[in-house]
Amino acid sequence: MLKYVLLIVGFVLLIKGADFFVDGASNIAKKFNISPLIIGLTIVAFGTSLPEASVSISASLAGSNQLCLSNVVGSNIFNLLVVVGACVLFKSMAVDDQVLKRDFPITIFATFILWFMSINMFDKNVPGTIKTYEGLILFVLFLGYMIYTVIDAKKNVKPLTEEEKEANKKINIIKNLVLLIIGLCGIVFGGNLVVDSATKIAISFGVSEAFIGLTIVAMGTSLPELVTSLVALGKGSTDIAIGNVIGSNLFNILFILGASTALSSVNVEEGLETDIIFLLLVSVVSYVFGLTDKKITRFEGVAMLLCYFGYIVFMLQRAGLINIF
C-alpha cells in the first residue's frame, strides 16, 4: 500500500515542481533577455533530465547496465511520442526555425551514433557493447553542443522595447531563483519517488530489468518533461515546451548515457537494438512533422500517441506478458 501512496506523492511533487520551475526559468530568461528557447534547451532540459541522470548513473555504478541504457532509450521514445503528442492535443505546436535547422538534426545524429555504438559490426555473434571510451566521446559531444548553444545565444540577443525593459526591472531574481530551486527539488524528488515506487510495483509482477527500464522507469523519469512541457504550453511558452523535449533527448544520450558508460561499459541486451532503431525512426518522423508548415498538428499528435500505444503492446508481447500475435 505504501508504494502506491508514494507514487501519488511523487506525482504531486512533479506537478508543483514543474510549475515553479517553469515560472522561475521564464522570468530569469526575461530578466537577462535570454531566448525562452535557449532556456528550454538548456536549464529546463537539464532540470527535467535529472531523474534520468540519477537513475542511469546509479544503475551504472551498481552494475545494472540494462536499466541504464534502456532508461535513456525508453525516455527518449516517451518524450517524442507522448510528451509532444499530449501537448499538441490541446493546440498545434509551432516549431522554431532554430530547432528545425540545428537542434532536431543534432538529436537525430546523436541517436544514430547511439545505434552505431550499440551494434557489433564485426562479429554478429557477440552482443553489442557501448564501451567507456565511446561514453567519453558522447560526453565531449555534449560539451561541444552546450558551448555552441551558449555562443549562438549571445549572438542572437534581441533588443528590448522600453516597456519590456521596465517590466524586466521589476522581476525579482532572488525570488525566481528560489522558485527555480524549489521546483527543481520537487521534480527530482518527485521523479525519484515515482520511479522507485513504480519499479517496486513492476518487479512484484516479475518482469525483466530491460523491460522495466524501457517502460515503467522511462515513463517515470520522463514525467518531468511531460508535466513541464504541458505547464509551459499552458502558460504560452511554446518554445520552452518543444525546447524541453529536444534538449532533454540530447541530454539523455550525450550527457547521461555518456557519463554512465564512461564510468562502466554497457552491454546491449538482445532486442534493445530494435528499440534504438525505433527511436531513430520516431525521431526522423517527428522531424518531418515539424518541417510540415513548421508546426506539429493535433492529428499528428494523435498519431504519435497511437504509435506509442502500439509500441507498449509490442513490448508487452515481447516480454511474454500478453499473447496477441
Phi and psi in degrees as a GROMACS rama.xvg file:
@    title "Ramachandran Plot"
@    xaxis  label "Phi"
@    yaxis  label "Psi"
@TYPE xy
-60.4415  -36.8874  LEU-2
-59.1963  -40.3625  LYS-3
-72.6749  -35.8662  TYR-4
-64.9106  -45.4069  VAL-5
-64.2914  -32.138  LEU-6
-62.2213  -44.4928  LEU-7
-66.583  -42.4692  ILE-8
-60.3344  -40.1471  VAL-9
-61.4992  -42.359  GLY-10
-61.0629  -43.4217  PHE-11
-62.5477  -45.4225  VAL-12
-62.3648  -38.9789  LEU-13
-62.5584  -46.6994  LEU-14
-65.0885  -49.6172  ILE-15
-69.7764  -36.8848  LYS-16
-62.4354  -42.1654  GLY-17
-64.143  -39.1576  ALA-18
-60.8268  -50.2499  ASP-19
-64.3605  -40.7062  PHE-20
-64.0669  -44.4455  PHE-21
-64.3198  -42.9833  VAL-22
-60.3961  -48.7544  ASP-23
-63.0438  -45.8877  GLY-24
-64.3652  -42.6014  ALA-25
-64.1703  -43.5896  SER-26
-68.5549  -38.5057  ASN-27
-66.0457  -37.8066  ILE-28
-61.3776  -42.848  ALA-29
-65.4047  -41.7425  LYS-30
-58.532  -41.61  LYS-31
-101.529  11.0396  PHE-32
55.6594  43.4539  ASN-33
-98.1156  137.91  ILE-34
-59.5246  132.28  SER-35
-56.5167  -30.9658  PRO-36
-62.6922  -43.8223  LEU-37
-64.5731  -40.7793  ILE-38
-60.3628  -42.5458  ILE-39
-64.8527  -39.1349  GLY-40
-74.8704  -21.3308  LEU-41
-116.356  -79.9362  THR-42
-61  -51.7286  ILE-43
-66.0318  -42.3634  VAL-44
-61.965  -41.9334  ALA-45
-64.9575  -44.3133  PHE-46
-61.5916  -45.1268  GLY-47
-76.7168  -13.8365  THR-48
-91.2418  -4.27851  SER-49
-60.6185  -38.8187  LEU-50
-59.0519  -42.592  PRO-51
-61.5511  -40.3723  GLU-52
-63.1241  -47.4341  ALA-53
-64.1772  -41.1999  SER-54
-67.4445  -48.9943  VAL-55
-68.4193  -44.7813  SER-56
-67.5562  -40.7475  ILE-57
-62.9922  -40.3756  SER-58
-64.5988  -39.2901  ALA-59
-64.4831  -44.6389  SER-60
-65.4842  -31.603  LEU-61
-84.9011  -5.36389  ALA-62
85.9005  8.64172  GLY-63
-88.7512  69.2904  SER-64
-60.9795  -37.3827  ASN-65
-65.9  -36.8512  GLN-66
-66.6795  -37.7672  LEU-67
-60.4908  -53.4658  CYS-68
-73.477  -45.295  LEU-69
-66.0933  -29.9723  SER-70
-63.6815  -44.1978  ASN-71
-65.7577  -47.1291  VAL-72
-63.3037  -47.4725  VAL-73
-64.0513  -38.6373  GLY-74
-65.0466  -41.8055  SER-75
-66.3402  -38.0998  ASN-76
-63.2452  -45.4116  ILE-77
-61.7288  -42.9584  PHE-78
-58.5147  -47.2729  ASN-79
-71.2965  -45.0546  LEU-80
-85.7315  -41.918  LEU-81
-92.5439  -47.933  VAL-82
-63.1348  -52.8672  VAL-83
-66.2868  -43.2644  VAL-84
-59.543  -43.7431  GLY-85
-67.647  -39.2518  ALA-86
-62.3737  -45.7875  CYS-87
-77.2979  -6.656  VAL-88
-64.8607  -31.488  LEU-89
-79.9097  -42.1321  PHE-90
-164.544  154.193  LYS-91
-58.4087  141.754  SER-92
-107.362  116.549  MET-93
-69.7709  141.797  ALA-94
-112.776  122.026  VAL-95
-61.5529  145.167  ASP-96
-54.9232  -39.5156  ASP-97
-63.3246  -38.1729  GLN-98
-66.0884  -42.3828  VAL-99
-69.5262  -36.3649  LEU-100
-84.7553  -29.7363  LYS-101
-120.323  -61.6489  ARG-102
-72.2339  -42.4871  ASP-103
-63.7047  -49.2952  PHE-104
-59.0431  -36.7455  PRO-105
-64.961  -37.9114  ILE-106
-62.8994  -43.0654  THR-107
-64.4472  -41.8745  ILE-108
-62.5661  -42.5556  PHE-109
-63.3705  -38.3175  ALA-110
-66.6111  -39.6014  THR-111
-62.2654  -42.7289  PHE-112
-60.9305  -41.9554  ILE-113
-59.9637  -44.4981  LEU-114
-62.8254  -44.6417  TRP-115
-61.1442  -40.0889  PHE-116
-69.7792  -27.2011  MET-117
-80.5383  -15.7182  SER-118
-101.552  152.941  ILE-119
-101.681  100.968  ASN-120
-68.1244  -27.4405  MET-121
-100.475  -19.8761  PHE-122
-147.023  96.9554  ASP-123
-67.0956  -15.2615  LYS-124
-80.8444  -12.5754  ASN-125
-104.003  130.567  VAL-126
-59.5111  146.062  PRO-127
-66.7589  151.673  GLY-128
-140.822  131.478  THR-129
-92.4374  111.166  ILE-130
-83.7084  166.587  LYS-131
-61.5887  -39.4633  THR-132
-68.8247  -29.532  TYR-133
-69.5226  -34.5792  GLU-134
-62.2877  -39.5725  GLY-135
-65.7765  -36.1255  LEU-136
-62.2022  -45.3749  ILE-137
-59.5433  -42.5892  LEU-138
-66.3091  -39.5362  PHE-139
-65.3301  -39.8146  VAL-140
-61.8248  -37.3374  LEU-141
-62.539  -46.0703  PHE-142
-61.4482  -41.2133  LEU-143
-62.1875  -41.8898  GLY-144
-63.6485  -43.6933  TYR-145
-64.7122  -43.3603  MET-146
-62.1291  -44.9739  ILE-147
-61.6674  -42.383  TYR-148
-62.3159  -44.1992  THR-149
-66.0825  -44.6345  VAL-150
-62.0973  -43.468  ILE-151
-64.7161  -36.8161  ASP-152
-64.1108  -38.1315  ALA-153
-67.7222  -31.494  LYS-154
-73.4584  -25.5736  LYS-155
-111.822  37.8997  ASN-156
-76.5188  125.166  VAL-157
-89.4863  137.161  LYS-158
-66.7203  142.634  PRO-159
-93.0382  151.054  LEU-160
-77.1424  166.721  THR-161
-62.7244  -38.2884  GLU-162
-63.3837  -41.5326  GLU-163
-66.5258  -38.3393  GLU-164
-62.25  -43.0003  LYS-165
-65.7968  -40.6877  GLU-166
-65.903  -38.2494  ALA-167
-69.2516  -29.9665  ASN-168
-63.5487  -27.8162  LYS-169
-81.2482  -10.0383  LYS-170
-73.4635  124.581  ILE-171
-86.7057  110.701  ASN-172
-63.087  -45.569  ILE-173
-59.8345  -45.8255  ILE-174
-59.8372  -43.6472  LYS-175
-75.4328  -29.037  ASN-176
-66.2828  -39.1727  LEU-177
-63.5109  -43.2604  VAL-178
-59.2474  -43.0701  LEU-179
-61.4795  -45.6487  LEU-180
-68.6922  -44.7819  ILE-181
-61.6089  -43.4336  ILE-182
-62.9944  -41.8366  GLY-183
-63.2132  -42.5508  LEU-184
-62.7348  -41.6879  CYS-185
-62.9075  -40.9288  GLY-186
-64.3598  -47.8395  ILE-187
-66.4266  -51.8496  VAL-188
-66.773  -40.0271  PHE-189
-63.8409  -43.7364  GLY-190
-62.0182  -42.1347  GLY-191
-66.587  -38.8826  ASN-192
-62.2259  -44.849  LEU-193
-62.876  -45.0417  VAL-194
-63.4864  -49.5341  VAL-195
-60.1706  -46.5005  ASP-196
-67.3271  -45.9116  SER-197
-64.6882  -37.7253  ALA-198
-65.1857  -43.5215  THR-199
-62.6284  -39.1677  LYS-200
-64.9071  -42.7355  ILE-201
-65.9569  -42.3476  ALA-202
-61.8403  -34.4637  ILE-203
-63.064  -19.1707  SER-204
-93.8491  -1.14736  PHE-205
73.9206  44.7332  GLY-206
-104.564  164.374  VAL-207
-75.2357  163.401  SER-208
-62.9907  -44.4076  GLU-209
-63.7711  -39.998  ALA-210
-63.3818  -43.7411  PHE-211
-61.2011  -42.6089  ILE-212
-64.1675  -41.2779  GLY-213
-74.2763  -24.8558  LEU-214
-115.967  -79.1449  THR-215
-60.6533  -52.8744  ILE-216
-67.3092  -39.6883  VAL-217
-61.7423  -43.9005  ALA-218
-63.9963  -44.1224  MET-219
-63.2612  -45.7767  GLY-220
-74.0951  -17.5678  THR-221
-92.9442  -5.63954  SER-222
-58.8578  -37.7532  LEU-223
-58.0955  -41.5586  PRO-224
-61.7436  -43.5731  GLU-225
-63.353  -51.3483  LEU-226
-66.7693  -44.1954  VAL-227
-62.5612  -42.3726  THR-228
-67.2066  -40.6671  SER-229
-65.2371  -42.4066  LEU-230
-64.8105  -44.1763  VAL-231
-61.8355  -41.0345  ALA-232
-64.4191  -41  LEU-233
-63.7736  -29.1037  GLY-234
-90.1245  2.96954  LYS-235
85.8373  6.4682  GLY-236
-91.934  71.3834  SER-237
-61.5647  -38.1343  THR-238
-62.5694  -38.3338  ASP-239
-67.6615  -38.869  ILE-240
-62.1458  -52.4359  ALA-241
-75.3821  -35.5398  ILE-242
-64.248  -34.6808  GLY-243
-62.3585  -43.7679  ASN-244
-66.5742  -51.5058  VAL-245
-64.7205  -44.0556  ILE-246
-62.8416  -40.9394  GLY-247
-63.5397  -41.741  SER-248
-63.0838  -38.6284  ASN-249
-67.4503  -43.8389  LEU-250
-59.1798  -43.0614  PHE-251
-60.6232  -45.1584  ASN-252
-78.9234  -51.5258  ILE-253
-79.1348  -43.2383  LEU-254
-89.0637  -56.3893  PHE-255
-68.0954  -52.538  ILE-256
-67.9046  -35.9562  LEU-257
-60.5754  -47.9486  GLY-258
-66.4947  -40.9162  ALA-259
-64.2763  -47.0987  SER-260
-76.9873  -21.6928  THR-261
-67.9211  -27.7658  ALA-262
-80.1102  -37.4671  LEU-263
-157.999  130.135  SER-264
-60.5572  149.556  SER-265
-116.182  123.407  VAL-266
-79.9723  138.079  ASN-267
-94.0516  111.189  VAL-268
-64.3708  147.328  GLU-269
-57.731  130.132  GLU-270
100.936  -23.2274  GLY-271
-70.6724  -26.082  LEU-272
-60.6288  -35.1104  GLU-273
-62.5294  -40.0209  THR-274
-67.2038  -36.6548  ASP-275
-67.7074  -40.4191  ILE-276
-63.2538  -40.1644  ILE-277
-61.9727  -42.1079  PHE-278
-60.9279  -42.7659  LEU-279
-62.3632  -43.7768  LEU-280
-63.3268  -44.9466  LEU-281
-62.422  -38.835  VAL-282
-62.8164  -43.59  SER-283
-66.2029  -44.8363  VAL-284
-63.1157  -42.5605  VAL-285
-62.2313  -37.6584  SER-286
-64.8165  -41.8746  TYR-287
-63.4866  -40.3152  VAL-288
-57.8417  -44.3266  PHE-289
-66.651  -33.8916  GLY-290
-68.4801  -27.4604  LEU-291
-73.2349  106.564  THR-292
59.3057  17.9059  ASP-293
54.3496  38.9299  LYS-294
-158.91  158.86  LYS-295
-108.958  123.101  ILE-296
-90.5827  171.056  THR-297
-63.2166  -39.8092  ARG-298
-60.4295  -43.6371  PHE-299
-66.5215  -34.6383  GLU-300
-63.2498  -42.4908  GLY-301
-61.956  -42.7223  VAL-302
-60.6964  -39.3603  ALA-303
-63.1288  -46.2458  MET-304
-65.3989  -39.4567  LEU-305
-65.5195  -37.012  LEU-306
-63.4591  -40.2153  CYS-307
-68.0975  -38.7905  TYR-308
-59.6809  -43.2601  PHE-309
-62.9702  -38.3677  GLY-310
-63.9424  -41.5516  TYR-311
-64.9814  -40.2842  ILE-312
-60.8134  -43.1906  VAL-313
-60.3697  -42.6823  PHE-314
-63.3592  -43.7158  MET-315
-63.7697  -39.1436  LEU-316
-64.686  -45.5889  GLN-317
-64.8946  -33.565  ARG-318
-80.3206  -6.56768  ALA-319
79.5149  15.5167  GLY-320
-84.0074  -23.5412  LEU-321
-135.225  164.646  ILE-322
-139.272  89.5665  ASN-323
-99.6075  -44.3301  ILE-324
